[in-house]
Amino acid sequence: MVIISSYGTLAGMKLNITPTNREVTFDKDSIIVSKTDLKGRLLYTNRKFMDISGFSEPELLGQQHNIVRHPDMPRSIFNLLWQTIKQGKECFAYVKNITKNGDHYWVFANITPDYDEKNNICGYFSVRRKPKGESLAVIEPLYKKMLAAEMATNSKEAIAAGTQVLNDHMHMENKNYEAFILSI
Ligand SMILES: Cc1cc2nc3c(=O)[nH]c(=O)nc-3n(C[C@H](O)[C@H](O)[C@H](O)COP(=O)(O)O)c2cc1C
């Protein structure tokens, strides 16, 4: 098995965290919150974010949100996320995040644009809850298939390949992405 270290960066340097395959979870009543600028740089994280990720506030603030990116996450999901929020729409997504020591935690995230007084998008918020086990039983194999499709092609085609797997699944379910995500 090939073990890929994390893609995250800290101050522009690749983090190289090796996944442990150990899952950490959090209370179903807790929420993990972050706020970013237009480029996805962290401006705010709540206490729960720091507690579960193992990163301190000074390590997080100003860094790209990919600091918690897990290598098992398909690139095509983040592509969909950014496409959606840049249009001013909210996005729901299941995300597997990596902690500072390589453990991981699954979240169900709602990402929304933040607007300034002139109604221009000035940043983004994410509020995450603990996902249900039944939802992850659908998402994990789907993401594995998407990631495999991304890895089977070259870097330029990867997002299209992962998106195709997602779209095929939506087609099979006869639902659009949001309806599917909210139905599981
Ligand atoms: C508000 C907001 C919240 C985000 N939350 C996460 C997150 O929890 N985990 C994650 O890996 N990426 C998150 N992202 C996406 C990252 O910005 C980034 O696109 C992703 O980690 C993929 O990294 P890459 O673009 O360097 O490949 C978030 C983006 C925004 C705008």
The ligand as a Tripos MOL2 file, in Angstrom:
@<TRIPOS>MOLECULE
LIG
   31    33     1     0     0
SMALL
NO_CHARGES

@<TRIPOS>ATOM
      1 C1        -14.4650   28.1920    4.6550 C.3       1 LIG1
      2 C2        -13.6320   27.0640    4.1160 C.ar      1 LIG1
      3 C3        -13.4920   25.9070    4.8520 C.ar      1 LIG1
      4 C4        -12.7080   24.8500    4.3880 C.ar      1 LIG1
      5 N1        -12.5810   23.7390    5.1740 N.ar      1 LIG1
      6 C5        -11.7300   22.7600    4.7870 C.ar      1 LIG1
      7 C6        -11.5010   21.6440    5.6330 C.ar      1 LIG1
      8 O1        -12.0720   21.5010    6.7270 O.2       1 LIG1
      9 N2        -10.6170   20.7080    5.1950 N.ar      1 LIG1
     10 C7         -9.9750   20.8000    4.0090 C.ar      1 LIG1
     11 O2         -9.1650   19.9140    3.6880 O.2       1 LIG1
     12 N3        -10.1900   21.8460    3.1660 N.ar      1 LIG1
     13 C8        -11.0560   22.8090    3.5400 C.ar      1 LIG1
     14 N4        -11.2790   23.8720    2.7040 N.ar      1 LIG1
     15 C9        -10.7200   23.8300    1.3270 C.3       1 LIG1
     16 C10        -9.2800   24.2790    1.2670 C.3       1 LIG1
     17 O3         -9.2470   25.6750    1.0720 O.3       1 LIG1
     18 C11        -8.5260   23.5890    0.0920 C.3       1 LIG1
     19 O4         -9.1690   23.8710   -1.1310 O.3       1 LIG1
     20 C12        -8.4320   22.0780    0.2600 C.3       1 LIG1
     21 O5         -7.8830   21.7380    1.5060 O.3       1 LIG1
     22 C13        -7.6070   21.4290   -0.8360 C.3       1 LIG1
     23 O6         -6.3160   21.8950   -0.7830 O.3       1 LIG1
     24 P1         -5.5540   22.3200   -2.1070 P.3       1 LIG1
     25 O7         -6.4560   23.3270   -2.7520 O.co2     1 LIG1
     26 O8         -4.2530   22.8450   -1.6730 O.co2     1 LIG1
     27 O9         -5.4540   21.0470   -2.9070 O.co2     1 LIG1
     28 C14       -12.0590   24.9420    3.1170 C.ar      1 LIG1
     29 C15       -12.2210   26.1100    2.3680 C.ar      1 LIG1
     30 C16       -12.9950   27.1530    2.8410 C.ar      1 LIG1
     31 C17       -13.1610   28.4100    2.0150 C.3       1 LIG1
@<TRIPOS>BOND
     1     1     2 1
     2     2     3 ar
     3     2    30 ar
     4     3     4 ar
     5     4     5 ar
     6     4    28 ar
     7     5     6 ar
     8     6     7 ar
     9     6    13 1
    10     7     8 2
    11     7     9 ar
    12     9    10 ar
    13    10    11 2
    14    10    12 ar
    15    12    13 ar
    16    13    14 ar
    17    14    15 1
    18    14    28 ar
    19    15    16 1
    20    16    17 1
    21    16    18 1
    22    18    19 1
    23    18    20 1
    24    20    21 1
    25    20    22 1
    26    22    23 1
    27    23    24 1
    28    24    25 2
    29    24    26 1
    30    24    27 1
    31    28    29 ar
    32    29    30 ar
    33    30    31 1
@<TRIPOS>SUBSTRUCTURE
     1 LIG1         1 GROUP 0 **** ****
